[in-house]
């Protein structure tokens, strides 16, 4: 079974329609959808927005269902300067906590600088940075290019998870410079942290809903971002048996 997690129901509506057969249970006081999608057994749930919701959802479902992998998907804002625009696709090579740490007179000090790991397993420690599973990332890139490459730009790179989204160009520029991230969201690193702790491979797929600039919701396109991300998730599932092939 493959676990699919989006933040809100609108980000998974197209996939839920395609689940066959579809069984709906209650888990963690939220609807959990189980069935087959593109030939793969999946479980799908909306975690709720933000790190706490995402981590709680991931931990409960990983402990309950024991999936072979997790795919986190939804929308994200992209930092300017990468040639990307609304409706394009981001594949996370890593997730980075953008604001876990402390502000000092000398600048931001992350969890590694503080000497406080956020996850540990089998002698390995993780702080702010969580690499994606390379096999799944390679699969996602191949299948996304095949499915969407003629219509959308597809970028691979680190994404940043924040509690406070960058609602100004200045804030976004500062975060992009400090982390090297391509864009930001509010859940990915929390799910990656739980996966690291439990030793479960993960992948993150995000459609671009907006540029990270001075906040202007009139310029956003959340439905297109959600649709593009779901198309890419479907493509990954359809090509699941290819995952051990080289990039």
Secondary structure, 3 states (H helix, E strand, C coil): CEEEEECCHHHCHHHHHHCEEEEEEEECCEEEEEEEECCEEEEEEECCCCHHHHHHHHHHHHHHHCCCEEEEEEEEEEECCCCCCCCCEEEEEEEEECCCEEEECCEEEEHHHHCCCCEEECCEEECCEEECCHHHHHHHHHHHHHHHCCCCCEEEEEEEECCCCCCCHHHHHHHHHHHCCCEEECCHHHHHHHHHHHCCEEEEEEEEEEEECCCCHHHCCHHHHHHHHHHHHHHHHHCHHHCCCCC
